[in-house]
Amino acid sequence: MQHLQLRNLLVGSLVCLAMAMSVGCRSRGKGVFRACTSDDCYHTQASEIEYPQVSQCSATCDEWAAAEPLTLTSTSDPEYWDVPLEQVVQLALAQSKVLRDLGGAVLRNPSSTQTFWNPALQETDPRFGIEAALSAFDAQFSTSVFGEKNDKALNNEFFGGGTRILQQDAFVSQTQFAKRAVTGSEFMLRHNLEYDANNAPSNQFPSAWNVNIESEFRHPLLQGSGMLFNRIAGPSETPGVYGGVLIARVNTDVGLADFELAVCDLVSNIENSYWDLYYAYRDLDAKITARNAALDTWRRVHALFEAGRRGGEAEKEAQAREQFFRFQEEVQNALSGRLVDGTRTGNGSSGGTFRGAGGVHVTERRLRRIIGLPPSDGRLLRPTDQPLAAPIKFDWCEVTREAVLRRVELRRQRFETRRRELELIASKNHLLPSLDAVGRYRWRGFGRSLLDNSSNNPRFDNAYEDLTSGDFQEWQLGLELNVPIGYRRAFAANRHAKMQLTRARAILREQEHHVLHEVADAVAEMDRAYQVSQTSFNRLDAARQQLAAVEAAFEADKAPLDLLLDGQRRLADADSRHFRALAEYAIAVKNVHFAKGTLLDYDGVFLSEGAWPCQAHQDAAQLESRRGRPKRLNYSSAHAPQVSCGTYEQLTNEGLPPAERLEILTPVDLGANSAEPSPKDSLMHSETDITPQAPAHDNAGDGPDTSVALFEVAMLGTEAIQPQGVQWTEHALSTPTSSEPLAE
């Protein structure tokens, strides 16, 4: 009865304590509790948005926002920073720890943004990296030590005539080395140690030690056997789960392809922004020239209007004034720009369709963003390189072959296809029954003590002496068979692997088909842009001649004002259209290299691993000094599956795998014995019958031959073309505040 009351009292105390703890809710302060007076207490506390506590790792406002951006109301004259395309690419790659884009994906989806660390992250991934896959075959050391005290009554009334109290001190220790081989075999070496001291009346010693050393192996004969399966799937016993070193190698190659693709997009956007800014300056210059001409015309008509002479009628003065303010508006838009989407990868074409919108200030800030510079620092970037003006002709067969072999997307999909092929090979192994050969060999020792260094000890004096005598040896050999009835999961994994491989091959063929269409579009667009550039030059030349003739006739009072104003508009539009056509041609040539996968060669960018730290070289030297004479080893891996076809040559086409090994689908006859020229050698200049031709610039050729260092990359030994600087026409921009013409 007393025990029941004590139990009820204990239960009641616990219930009261639980109710007291659930009455209030904890506030934001540390260690402070307050009661909830309403049902909204929890919702108020739980729905508050808190600011994260992180270490400061971003640039401060003083570093990146020290200068106010230039606007139309800025009074200070900007300092111009004349930059060639080569320098822009170098600056961008040197400051691109995060590979930027012009679409703002770093804000919308930061997890998918490619960075400088992505290849290293893939390499060191503890789940899917190469080192993680190799670690499954590392030797494992494990040990356990347990002590135990037993004090209990034994119910042995039938044998002992009553209840006996057992008092026992026990100690158990196990130490093991385990190693998994690439063939799937497992090897173990164990050392077991047991100590037992009890009060059993039949014991020979009050306490005794048992030790044994045993070796064990387990070798799969069917399922899980062989180096091929273990290199693909690793030590996985689950169908559909493949994490071997070959799969990890493919994952690393796919990660490198994604990184290279991001670099290609970055370089393409750099050129897009550069030529956008070039056109913005040229368009502004054309608008300023037209505005100044309209201002001169307005002054002359306004003077006639003030004098009341013929030609100064009110409607003509208003017409001339409207023309001036029209060009003034265009100058303001061309200078400041509007926040519209500019030229960037994927906006109509793979490399980017030229948009030519935004204005000088907007496109200059866009170029600063892709380079990694602050929005404003008191200077205006100004391009010095001029677009191509010479005709370029690509050999179609070579272009299609290069595109199929060198496009990063196709190389990445081929690695994906190879991974599916390896997974299909591994899935067939799970269709076999699990049959393992198991063996064990053990040496035992028993003694009153664990170890005794004295000599002439009696039998069973110490355990280790008895162990080394070799009197107690045991062995075991056997087979273990495990057969899942129906193989439902294994057959599902095999069918899944087949469908994955079929899907990957179909996607690869469709990608090749899509790439060839992109190349065709890029080549056709390049030809169109060149022809239009020639036509636009002829139009510009005709517009200049027309305006000169109209101005002469207007001076002689033989042409009306309408014809003069129309000639000014035509010249301004023709001037802007000509430089737009030149920028489109430069973008089109770049897009051909982008479509056929040679953009990095075209811009002189080379990807490579960074330099190893000094400690790594020292460790390698020490390991080499401890090595003996090398011996030829046969790992029986002559038929191991190949993951790659060798090193990918970035700057030449030498050493590229033949089309037959890649199982590519091309609609053109590539030719079995055709040589593979470099991208520059494949350019063939052709003549045109359009006259008069636009004057070719001194740097006309196949594009900028730059030497760019990307992160830890060695500089290339190529000679960069030094273009002549473009002489920009600078005008002071002033806006009239009244309807009076501007004074000189």
C-alpha positions in Angstrom: 0.0 0.0 0.0 2.8 2.4 0.8 4.5 1.5 -2.5 1.2 2.3 -4.4 0.9 5.7 -2.6 4.5 6.6 -3.4 4.0 5.8 -7.0 0.8 7.9 -7.3 2.6 10.8 -5.6 5.5 10.6 -8.1 3.2 10.4 -11.1 1.2 13.5 -9.9 4.3 15.5 -9.4 5.5 14.8 -12.9 2.1 15.8 -14.4 2.1 19.1 -12.4 5.7 19.8 -13.6 4.7 19.2 -17.3 1.7 21.5 -17.0 3.7 24.3 -15.4 6.3 24.1 -18.2 3.6 24.3 -20.9 1.9 27.4 -19.6 4.3 30.0 -20.9 6.3 30.5 -24.1 9.9 31.5 -24.3 10.6 35.0 -25.6 13.5 36.1 -27.8 15.7 37.0 -24.9 18.1 34.4 -23.6 16.7 32.7 -20.5 13.6 34.9 -20.3 10.1 33.4 -20.2 6.8 35.2 -20.3 3.2 34.0 -20.2 1.0 33.9 -23.3 -2.0 36.1 -22.6 -3.7 35.2 -25.9 -3.6 32.6 -28.7 -1.5 34.9 -30.9 1.6 34.7 -28.7 3.0 31.7 -30.6 2.1 33.1 -34.0 3.7 36.4 -33.2 7.0 34.9 -32.1 7.1 32.2 -34.8 6.3 34.4 -37.8 9.0 37.0 -37.2 11.7 37.3 -39.8 15.2 37.3 -38.4 18.4 38.6 -40.0 21.1 35.9 -40.5 24.3 35.9 -38.4 27.1 35.5 -40.9 30.7 36.6 -41.2 31.2 39.7 -43.3 32.6 38.4 -46.6 31.2 40.8 -49.2 32.6 44.1 -50.5 31.6 47.2 -48.5 29.6 50.0 -49.9 32.5 52.3 -49.8 34.5 50.1 -52.2 31.9 49.5 -54.9 29.6 52.6 -54.6 32.2 55.3 -54.0 31.3 57.2 -57.2 27.8 58.2 -58.3 26.8 56.8 -61.7 26.9 59.2 -64.7 23.5 60.6 -65.7 22.2 63.3 -68.1 22.4 65.8 -65.3 26.0 65.1 -64.5 28.1 68.3 -64.8 31.6 66.9 -64.6 33.4 65.7 -67.8 34.1 62.0 -67.6 37.6 60.6 -68.1 37.7 58.0 -70.9 39.4 54.6 -70.4 40.2 53.3 -73.9 40.3 49.5 -73.7 40.9 46.9 -76.5 38.9 43.7 -76.5 42.0 41.7 -75.4 42.3 43.8 -72.2 38.6 43.5 -71.5 38.7 39.7 -71.7 41.8 39.6 -69.5 40.2 41.8 -66.9 37.0 39.8 -66.9 38.7 36.4 -66.5 41.1 37.7 -63.9 38.2 38.8 -61.7 35.7 36.1 -62.3 35.7 33.8 -59.3 31.9 33.7 -60.1 31.3 33.3 -63.8 28.9 36.1 -64.4 26.0 36.3 -66.9 23.9 39.2 -68.2 20.6 37.7 -67.1 20.9 38.0 -63.4 20.8 34.3 -62.7 23.1 34.7 -59.7 20.2 36.4 -57.9 17.4 34.2 -59.1 19.1 30.8 -58.8 22.5 31.1 -57.0 22.8 27.4 -56.5 23.2 26.8 -60.3 25.8 29.5 -60.8 29.1 28.3 -62.0 32.1 29.5 -60.0 35.9 29.1 -59.8 35.5 26.4 -57.2 33.0 24.1 -59.0 35.5 21.7 -60.5 37.3 21.4 -57.1 33.9 20.9 -55.4 33.0 18.1 -57.7 36.5 16.5 -57.2 36.2 16.6 -53.4 32.5 15.7 -53.1 32.4 13.2 -50.2 29.5 11.4 -51.8 30.1 11.3 -55.6 33.7 12.4 -56.0 36.6 10.3 -57.2 38.3 10.2 -53.8 35.0 9.2 -52.2 34.7 6.3 -54.6 38.3 5.2 -54.0 37.8 5.4 -50.2 35.5 2.4 -50.4 38.6 0.3 -51.0 40.7 1.8 -48.2 41.8 -0.4 -45.3 39.6 0.0 -42.2 40.8 -0.2 -38.6 38.3 -0.8 -35.9 38.5 -1.7 -32.2 36.1 -2.1 -29.3 36.6 -2.5 -25.6 33.8 -3.4 -23.2 33.9 -4.2 -19.4 31.1 -5.8 -17.6 30.1 -6.5 -14.0 27.4 -9.2 -13.4 25.8 -9.8 -10.0 22.6 -11.9 -10.3 20.8 -14.9 -8.9 20.7 -18.1 -11.0 17.7 -20.4 -10.9 19.5 -23.8 -10.8 17.4 -25.5 -8.2 17.3 -28.8 -10.2 21.1 -29.1 -10.5 22.4 -27.2 -7.4 19.7 -27.8 -4.9 18.8 -24.1 -4.6 19.4 -20.6 -5.8 23.0 -19.5 -6.5 24.4 -16.0 -6.7 26.6 -15.4 -9.7 29.2 -12.7 -9.4 31.3 -12.1 -12.5 33.8 -9.6 -13.9 34.0 -9.7 -17.7 36.2 -7.9 -20.3 35.9 -8.2 -24.1 38.1 -6.5 -26.7 38.2 -6.8 -30.4 40.7 -5.2 -32.9 40.3 -5.7 -36.6 41.9 -4.7 -39.9 39.6 -5.0 -43.0 40.3 -4.4 -46.6 38.1 -4.7 -49.7 39.8 -5.5 -52.9 38.9 -4.3 -56.4 37.7 -7.8 -57.2 35.0 -7.6 -54.5 36.9 -9.8 -52.0 37.0 -8.8 -48.4 39.9 -9.7 -46.1 39.8 -9.4 -42.3 42.5 -9.8 -39.6 41.1 -9.9 -36.0 42.5 -10.1 -32.5 39.9 -11.1 -29.8 40.6 -10.8 -26.1 38.3 -12.1 -23.4 38.6 -12.0 -19.6 36.3 -13.8 -17.2 36.4 -13.9 -13.4 33.4 -15.5 -11.7 32.5 -17.5 -8.6 31.5 -20.7 -10.3 32.5 -23.7 -8.1 33.6 -25.8 -11.1 36.2 -23.3 -12.5 39.9 -24.4 -12.7 41.1 -20.8 -12.2 39.2 -18.0 -10.4 39.9 -15.9 -13.5 41.0 -16.8 -17.0 42.0 -15.1 -20.3 41.0 -16.2 -23.8 42.9 -14.8 -26.8 42.7 -15.6 -30.5 44.0 -14.3 -33.8 41.9 -15.1 -36.8 42.0 -14.2 -40.5 38.9 -14.3 -42.7 38.1 -13.8 -46.3 34.9 -13.5 -48.3 35.0 -13.7 -52.1 32.0 -13.3 -54.4 31.8 -15.9 -57.1 28.9 -14.5 -59.1 27.1 -11.3 -58.0 29.5 -8.5 -57.0 32.5 -10.3 -58.5 35.1 -8.9 -60.8 37.1 -5.7 -61.2 34.7 -4.4 -63.9 31.7 -4.4 -61.7 33.4 -3.0 -58.6 35.0 -0.1 -60.6 31.6 0.8 -61.9 29.3 0.2 -59.0 31.7 0.1 -56.0 30.8 -2.0 -53.0 27.1 -1.6 -53.6 24.7 -4.5 -53.1 21.6 -2.6 -54.2 20.6 -2.7 -57.8 20.4 0.8 -59.4 23.0 2.3 -57.0 26.3 2.9 -58.7 29.1 4.8 -57.1 32.3 3.3 -58.4 35.4 5.1 -59.4 34.5 5.1 -63.1 31.1 6.7 -62.4 32.8 9.3 -60.2 35.3 10.0 -63.0 32.5 10.6 -65.5 30.8 12.9 -63.0 34.0 14.9 -62.7 34.3 15.2 -66.5 30.7 16.3 -66.7 31.4 18.9 -64.0 34.5 20.2 -66.0 32.3 20.4 -69.1 29.8 22.5 -67.3 32.5 24.8 -66.1 33.9 25.1 -69.6 30.4 25.8 -70.9 30.1 28.6 -68.4 33.4 30.1 -69.4 32.3 30.0 -73.1 29.1 31.9 -72.1 31.2 34.4 -70.1 33.6 35.1 -73.0 30.7 35.3 -75.5 28.9 37.8 -73.2 32.1 39.8 -72.9 32.3 40.2 -76.7 28.6 40.9 -76.8 28.8 43.7 -74.3 32.0 45.1 -75.9 30.4 45.4 -79.4 27.2 46.8 -77.8 29.2 49.6 -76.3 31.1 50.1 -79.5 27.8 50.6 -81.4 26.4 52.8 -78.6 29.3 55.2 -79.0 29.0 55.2 -82.8 25.2 55.7 -82.6 25.7 58.6 -80.1 28.3 60.1 -82.4 25.9 59.9 -85.4 23.0 61.4 -83.3 25.2 64.2 -82.1 26.3 65.0 -85.7 22.7 65.1 -86.9 21.7 67.2 -83.9 24.4 69.8 -84.6 23.4 69.9 -88.3 19.8 70.4 -87.3 20.8 73.1 -84.9 22.7 75.0 -87.6 19.6 74.8 -89.9 17.4 76.0 -87.1 19.6 79.0 -86.4 19.5 80.0 -90.1 15.7 79.6 -90.4 15.2 81.4 -87.1 17.4 84.3 -88.3 15.2 84.6 -91.4 12.1 84.4 -89.2 13.4 87.2 -87.0 14.1 89.4 -90.0 10.8 88.5 -91.6 12.4 87.4 -94.8 11.4 84.7 -97.3 12.3 81.3 -96.0 11.7 82.2 -92.4 8.0 81.5 -92.3 6.6 80.4 -88.9 5.8 76.9 -90.1 9.3 76.4 -91.4 10.9 77.8 -88.2 8.7 75.4 -86.2 9.6 72.5 -88.5 13.3 73.2 -88.1 12.9 73.5 -84.4 11.0 70.2 -84.2 13.9 68.5 -86.1 16.4 69.8 -83.6 14.5 68.6 -80.5 13.9 65.3 -82.2 17.6 64.7 -82.6 18.2 66.1 -79.1 15.9 63.5 -77.7 17.7 60.8 -79.6 21.0 62.1 -78.3 19.8 61.9 -74.8 18.5 58.4 -75.2 21.7 57.3 -77.0 23.8 58.8 -74.2 22.0 57.6 -71.1 20.1 54.7 -72.6 17.2 52.7 -71.3 17.2 49.5 -69.2 16.4 47.1 -72.0 17.8 43.7 -72.6 21.1 43.9 -74.7 23.0 41.3 -76.6 23.6 38.1 -74.6 23.8 34.4 -75.1 20.6 32.7 -75.8 18.5 35.7 -76.9 17.6 34.3 -80.3 20.8 32.5 -81.1 23.2 30.4 -79.1 26.0 33.0 -79.0 23.6 36.0 -78.8 21.7 38.0 -81.4 22.8 41.6 -81.6 20.3 44.0 -80.1 22.1 47.4 -80.2 20.0 49.0 -77.5 20.7 50.6 -74.2 22.8 53.7 -74.8 26.3 54.5 -73.7 25.8 54.7 -70.0 23.7 51.6 -69.7 25.9 49.4 -72.0 29.0 50.8 -70.2 27.7 49.7 -66.9 26.7 46.3 -68.4 30.2 45.8 -69.6 31.5 46.8 -66.1 29.3 44.2 -64.5 30.5 41.4 -66.8 34.1 42.4 -66.2 33.7 42.7 -62.4 34.3 46.5 -62.0 32.3 48.9 -59.8 29.3 50.5 -61.4 31.2 53.8 -61.7 34.6 55.1 -60.8 34.7 58.5 -62.7 35.8 56.9 -65.9 34.0 55.7 -69.0 35.1 52.5 -70.8 35.5 53.2 -74.5 36.3 50.4 -77.0 39.4 50.9 -79.2 39.0 47.8 -81.4 37.1 48.1 -84.6 34.8 45.4 -86.1 35.8 43.2 -88.9 35.4 44.6 -92.4 37.0 41.8 -94.4 35.0 38.9 -95.8 35.5 35.6 -94.1 34.6 32.2 -95.7 34.4 29.0 -93.6 34.7 25.6 -95.2 31.3 24.0 -94.4 32.6 20.4 -94.1 35.3 21.5 -91.6 32.9 23.6 -89.7 30.4 20.8 -89.2 33.1 18.3 -88.2 34.5 20.8 -85.7 31.1 21.5 -84.3 30.2 17.8 -83.7 33.6 17.1 -82.2 34.2 20.3 -80.2 30.9 21.6 -78.9 31.1 21.4 -75.1 27.4 20.4 -74.8 28.0 17.3 -77.0 31.1 16.3 -75.1 29.2 16.5 -71.9 26.3 14.4 -73.3 28.8 11.8 -74.5 30.1 11.5 -71.0 26.5 11.1 -69.8 25.9 8.4 -72.4 29.1 6.6 -71.4 27.9 6.7 -67.8 24.6 5.0 -68.8 26.6 2.4 -70.7 28.6 1.6 -67.6 25.5 1.5 -65.5 23.9 -1.0 -67.9 27.0 -3.2 -67.6 26.7 -3.1 -63.8 23.0 -3.8 -63.8 23.5 -7.1 -65.5 25.7 -8.3 -62.6 22.7 -8.0 -60.2 20.8 -10.6 -62.3 23.2 -13.3 -60.9 22.6 -15.1 -57.6 24.8 -14.1 -54.7 27.3 -16.9 -54.1 30.2 -16.2 -51.8 33.2 -18.3 -50.8 34.0 -17.8 -47.1 37.0 -19.0 -45.2 38.4 -18.5 -41.7 41.5 -19.6 -39.9 42.0 -19.1 -36.1 44.8 -19.6 -33.5 43.6 -19.8 -29.9 45.2 -19.3 -26.5 44.0 -19.8 -22.9 45.7 -19.0 -19.6 45.3 -18.0 -16.0 47.1 -14.7 -16.8 47.4 -12.7 -19.9 51.2 -12.5 -20.3 54.1 -13.8 -18.2 57.7 -13.2 -19.3 59.2 -15.8 -17.0 60.3 -19.2 -18.3 59.3 -22.8 -17.5 55.7 -21.9 -16.9 53.2 -24.6 -16.4 50.5 -25.3 -18.9 47.8 -22.6 -19.3 49.9 -20.2 -17.2 49.3 -17.3 -19.6 47.2 -16.9 -22.7 49.7 -15.5 -25.1 52.3 -18.3 -24.4 49.6 -20.8 -25.1 48.6 -19.0 -28.3 52.2 -19.1 -29.6 52.5 -22.8 -29.0 50.1 -23.5 -31.8 48.3 -26.3 -30.1 44.8 -24.9 -30.7 44.1 -24.0 -34.4 40.7 -23.9 -36.1 39.6 -23.4 -39.7 36.4 -23.0 -41.6 35.5 -23.1 -45.3 32.1 -22.8 -46.9 29.8 -21.3 -49.4 26.9 -18.9 -48.9 24.1 -18.7 -51.4 21.4 -16.0 -51.6 18.8 -16.1 -54.4 16.0 -13.5 -54.4 12.9 -15.3 -55.9 11.9 -13.5 -59.0 14.8 -10.9 -59.1 12.1 -8.2 -59.2 14.4 -5.3 -58.2 17.3 -6.5 -60.4 15.2 -6.8 -63.5 13.7 -3.4 -62.8 17.2 -1.9 -62.5 18.3 -3.5 -65.7 15.3 -2.2 -67.6 15.8 1.2 -66.1 19.4 1.2 -67.2 18.5 0.2 -70.7 15.9 3.0 -71.0 18.4 5.5 -69.6 20.9 4.5 -72.2 18.4 4.7 -75.0 17.3 8.1 -73.8 20.9 9.4 -73.5 21.7 8.2 -77.0 18.6 9.8 -78.4 19.4 13.1 -76.7 22.9 13.0 -78.1 21.6 12.5 -81.6 19.1 15.3 -81.2 21.8 17.6 -79.8 24.0 16.9 -82.8 21.1 17.7 -85.0 20.5 20.9 -83.1 24.1 22.0 -83.2 24.3 21.5 -87.0 21.3 23.7 -87.3 22.9 26.3 -85.1 26.1 26.2 -87.2 24.0 26.7 -90.4 22.2 29.6 -88.8 25.5 31.2 -87.7 27.2 30.8 -91.0 24.2 32.2 -92.9 23.9 35.1 -90.4 27.6 35.9 -90.9 27.2 36.1 -94.6 24.0 38.2 -94.3 25.8 40.6 -91.9 28.7 41.0 -94.2 26.5 41.7 -97.3 24.4 44.1 -95.3 27.5 45.9 -94.0 28.6 46.5 -97.6 25.2 47.7 -98.6 24.9 50.0 -95.6 28.3 51.5 -96.5 27.0 52.2 -100.0 23.8 53.7 -98.5 25.9 55.9 -96.2 28.0 57.1 -99.1 24.8 57.9 -101.1 23.2 59.7 -98.2 26.3 61.9 -97.7 26.3 62.8 -101.4 22.5 63.5 -101.3 22.8 65.8 -98.3 25.8 67.6 -99.8 23.8 68.2 -103.0 20.6 69.3 -101.1 22.7 71.7 -98.9 24.2 73.3 -102.1 20.7 73.6 -103.6 19.3 75.0 -100.4 22.1 77.6 -100.2 21.2 78.6 -103.8 17.6 78.8 -102.8 16.7 76.0 -105.2 15.6 73.3 -102.7 12.9 73.5 -100.0 13.5 73.1 -96.3 11.7 69.8 -96.3 14.2 68.2 -98.6 17.1 69.4 -96.4 15.6 68.2 -93.2 14.8 64.8 -94.8 18.4 64.5 -96.0 19.7 65.1 -92.5 17.5 62.4 -91.1 18.5 60.0 -93.9 22.2 60.6 -93.2 21.8 60.1 -89.5 19.9 56.9 -90.0 22.3 55.6 -92.6 25.3 56.4 -90.4 23.8 54.6 -87.4 22.7 51.6 -89.6 26.2 51.2 -91.0 27.9 50.9 -87.7 25.1 48.6 -86.5 25.8 46.4 -89.5 29.5 46.3 -88.6 28.7 45.4 -85.0 26.3 42.7 -86.3 29.1 41.3 -88.5 31.6 41.1 -85.6 29.0 39.4 -83.4 28.1 37.0 -86.3 31.8 36.0 -86.7 32.0 35.3 -83.0 28.8 33.3 -83.1 30.2 31.0 -85.8 33.1 30.1 -83.5 30.6 29.8 -80.6 28.4 27.4 -82.6 31.3 25.2 -83.7 32.9 25.1 -80.2 36.1 27.1 -81.0 35.3 30.4 -79.2 38.0 30.0 -76.5 40.5 29.4 -79.3 39.2 32.4 -81.1 39.7 34.6 -78.1 42.9 32.9 -76.9 41.6 31.4 -73.7 43.2 28.3 -72.3 41.8 26.3 -69.4 44.1 24.4 -67.1 44.5 23.4 -63.4 46.2 25.7 -61.0 49.7 25.2 -59.7 50.2 22.7 -56.9 51.2 24.0 -53.5 54.9 23.6 -52.5 54.0 21.0 -49.9 52.5 18.7 -52.6 55.8 18.8 -54.5 57.7 18.0 -51.4 55.4 15.1 -50.5 55.7 13.7 -54.1 59.5 14.0 -53.9 59.6 12.1 -50.6 57.4 9.3 -51.9 59.5 8.9 -55.0 62.7 8.7 -52.9 61.2 5.8 -50.9 60.2 3.8 -54.0 62.2 0.9 -55.1 62.9 -0.2 -58.6 59.7 -0.2 -60.6 58.2 -3.5 -61.6 55.9 -4.3 -64.3 52.5 -5.3 -62.8 49.7 -7.1 -64.4 46.4 -6.1 -62.9 44.4 -8.2 -65.5 42.7 -5.0 -66.5 43.3 -5.1 -70.2 39.6 -5.2 -70.9 38.6 -2.5 -68.4 36.1 -0.1 -69.9 37.4 3.2 -71.3 35.8 6.4 -70.0 37.5 8.9 -72.3 39.4 8.9 -75.6 42.4 10.8 -74.2 43.3 14.4 -73.5 41.2 17.0 -75.2 43.4 19.4 -77.1 41.9 22.9 -76.6 43.8 25.0 -79.0 44.2 22.6 -81.9 42.3 19.9 -83.7 45.1 17.4 -83.4 44.5 14.4 -81.4 40.7 14.6 -81.6 39.0 11.2 -81.5 37.7 10.0 -84.8 34.0 10.4 -85.5 33.6 6.6 -85.7 34.6 6.1 -82.0 32.2 8.8 -80.9 29.3 7.3 -82.8 28.3 10.7 -84.1 25.5 11.3 -86.5 26.5 13.9 -89.2 24.6 14.6 -92.4 27.7 15.5 -94.3 30.6 13.5 -95.7 33.5 14.5 -93.5 36.1 12.7 -95.5 38.3 10.0 -94.0 41.6 11.4 -95.0 40.9 15.1 -94.7 43.4 17.0 -92.6 42.2 19.0 -89.6 43.4 22.6 -89.9 43.4 25.1 -87.1 40.4 27.6 -86.8 42.6 30.3 -88.4 43.7 28.0 -91.3 40.1 27.2 -92.1 39.3 30.8 -93.0 39.4 31.6 -96.7 39.0 35.1 -98.0 36.8 35.6 -101.0 36.3 38.6 -103.2 33.0 40.5 -103.6 31.6 42.3 -106.6 29.9 45.1 -104.6 31.4 48.5 -105.4 32.3 50.7 -103.8 33.6 48.5 -101.0 34.0 49.7 -97.4 37.6 50.4 -96.5 39.1 47.4 -94.7 40.6 48.2 -91.3 44.2 47.4 -90.4 43.1 44.8 -87.9 40.8 42.9 -90.3 41.2 39.2 -90.0 39.6 36.4 -88.1 39.1 38.2 -84.9 41.1 39.1 -81.8 44.0 36.8 -81.2 44.3 37.4 -77.5 46.4 35.8 -74.7 44.2 35.5 -71.7 45.1 34.1 -68.3 42.1 32.4 -66.7 42.6 32.1 -63.0 45.8 30.0 -62.5 46.3 29.5 -66.3 49.7 29.9 -68.0 49.8 32.7 -70.6 49.9 31.6 -74.3 52.8 32.5 -76.5 50.7 34.1 -79.2 51.3 37.5 -80.7 48.3 39.8 -80.0 47.1 42.1 -82.8 47.5 45.7 -81.8 44.5 47.6 -83.3 44.7 51.2 -84.1 42.7 53.4 -81.8 39.3 54.7 -82.9 39.1 58.5 -83.0 35.8 59.3 -81.4 34.1 62.7 -82.0 33.4 64.3 -78.7 30.8 67.0 -78.4 29.5 68.9 -75.4 25.9 68.0 -74.7 23.7 70.9 -73.8 19.9 71.1 -73.7 18.2 74.5 -74.5 15.8 75.8 -72.0 13.7 77.8 -74.4 12.5 77.9 -78.0 15.5 80.1 -79.0 18.3 78.5 -81.0 21.5 77.9 -79.1 24.2 80.5 -79.4 27.5 79.6 -80.8 
